Amino acid sequence: MDTVSRALQALVNRALALAPEGHFWLPFDPDWRSPCELDRRREAQGPQIGWRPAPQTPPVSFDGLANALDQPIHPDICAYFSQYWSGSLEAQTQEGHVSLIQLWNPEDFDRLIENLIGHSLVKKRRRETFTVFFATTEADSELFLSIDNLTGKVLLEHPGKPPLRTVADSVAEFLGTLTPVTSMPGIY
C-alpha cells in the first residue's frame, strides 16, 4: 500500500472513530446510490441513509484521462481517488475547514473525469501545469486544494488563476496534518 493510501486510510479511521454510530448519515436519494451505503435508515429528519467509506473493487482507472490529455496522471492522484467509494470527508487544518472530495459511485467518477478534461483545457490555454482538485475550503470561499500533476504537491488555488501557494509537498503529508471533524460530510 502506498503512502497516500495509508494516509487516507488513517484519516478515514480517525473520522469513523468520531462518528457516534461508527458511520455517517446523508439524505437518501434513490437515484444516486453508492456502494458505501449501509442498510441503515432513519426517517426522523427525512429519509437518510447510513454510509461509511467502502473499498473500490475494482478501483477506478485514470488511464482514459491520461490518454485523453496525452500525459500521465500523477500516481498520488490515482491513489487518492481510487481507494474508496465515499461521501466527502470533513476535516480541520491549522488554516480552517476542508472538505475532501471523494467518489460516491462510478457515475461520480465519470463526472470527475469530465470536469478534469474541462479544467485541463483551461490550464493548457493559460500555459499552466495541470492540477487536479481534491478538496474545497470554507463554505463561503471559492478557494480549493489541488494536486500538481507534475510534482504531486498540494496547492491552494482560486478558480481561473494560477496557484496561490504550495500547502504541502505531498498528498500523504497533507492528509497526515488533518483533524477529522464531526460535521456531517456531504457529497460534492
N, C-alpha and C positions, 0 to 999 in steps of 0.2 A: 504494500500500500504506500503510495507516495505521500509526501509531506502535506500537500493540500488536502488530500482525502483524510489523513489523520487529524489535521487541524479542524476540518469541517465536522468530522465525527465527534471530536471532543466538544465542540461548540454545541452540537445537537444534544449530546448527552447532558451538558450543563443546563441547556434550555429545558429539556424534559424533566430534569430534577426539580426545576422551579414550578413546573405546571402542576396545579393542585391535584389533578387526577392522572398525571403521567401522560397526558396528551392535551392537544389544543382543540378549540371549537371554532367553527366558521358557519355562517349561514349556509344551509343546504341548498344546492342548485342541481336539480335533476338533469339538467342539460350540460353540466360542467363537472363531470365525475373524475375521480382520481384514484390511482392505486394506493394512495396513502390514507384513504378514508377508512375509518373503523366502523364496525357495526354497532355504533352507539349513537343514539339521537336523544335530543331533548327538545321539548316544544315550548317551555315556559316563556322564552324570549323569541318565539317564532321558530320555524324548523331549523335546527342546527345539526351539524354532523361533527363527530369527533374525528380527529386525524392526528397522525404522527408521521414524521419523515420515514419513508419506506425505500429500501434499496431499489435502484433501477436494475431490472433484469429482463432483457439485456440493456446495458447502458446506451444512451443516445450517442450518436456519432457525429462529429463535426467534419467528416470527410467531404460531404457535399458542399458545405460552406467553403472549405479550403479550395475545392475545385472551382467553385463559382468566383471566388476572389483571386484565384491563381496565386495563393500564398498559404503557407502552413499556418495553422492556428496554434498558438502557444499552448503547451501541454497543461499549464495551470488553469487555463480557461476550460479546456476539455475536462480536467479532473473536477473542477468546481461544479460544472453544470451536469455532469454525468454520474453523480453519486446517488442522489435522492430524488424521489417524487415528493414534493413538499410544498406547503404554503410558505410565505415569506417568514423569515426568522428575524425577530426584533432584538436589537442589542444597543448597548450604550458604549460610546467611546469617550475619551477624555474631552472630545470636542462637541459631543452631542449624540443624538439618536441616529441610528441607521436601520434600514430595513433591507435585509439581504434577500435579493430576488432569487427564488428557486423555481423549479419547473413543477407545475401541478399535474400535468398529464402530457402525453405525446403531442396533442394539439397545441399546447402551450409552447413546446419546443419548436414546432413549425412556425408559430407566431414570433418567437425569439429570432429564429433564422431570418425571417422576412424583415424584421426590424434591423437586424445587423447588416443585412445587404444594403438597405437604405442608408444606414449610418456610415457604412464603408464608402458609399458613393460621395457623401458629403465630405468625409475625411480626405478622400482621393482628390476631389475638386479643390480642396483647400491646401493640398500637399502636406497633410498631417499624417502622422502614424495612425494606423487603425487601432482603435481601442474597443473593448467590449464592456458595456455597462453591467454591473452586477449588484449595485446597491443604491438605494435612494437615501437622502439625508432627511432632515427635519421636514415635516409635512408642509410647511409654508415656504419651502425653499426649492428652487429649481436645480440646485447642485446635486450631482450624483457621483458615485465612485465607479471607476472603470479599471480594467486591466490592460496595460500596454501590451499589444500583441507581439512586439519585438523583444521586450525586456522582461515582461511579467510583473513589472512594478505596478502598484496600486496608485491611481491618480485621482485627484479631485478635479471634476470638470463642470463647466457650465454649458448648457446646450448652445451649439453654434460657435463656440470659441475654443481656442487651444487650451489644453490642460492648465489649471491654475498652479498646481504643485504636486509633488510626489508625497503620498501619505505613508507608504511602506514599501520596502524593497521587494516584497513578495506577498502573494495572497495568504500563504500559510502564516507569515509573520503578522499580517493584519488580523486574521481570524483569531490568532492567539491573544490579541490585545482586547478583544471584545468581552463585554459582560452581558450575558443574556438578561432580558427584562421580561416581566410577566404580562406586559400589554398584549392584547390579542393580535397575533400575527394576521396579516391579510394576504391577499393574492394580488400581485401587480402584473 
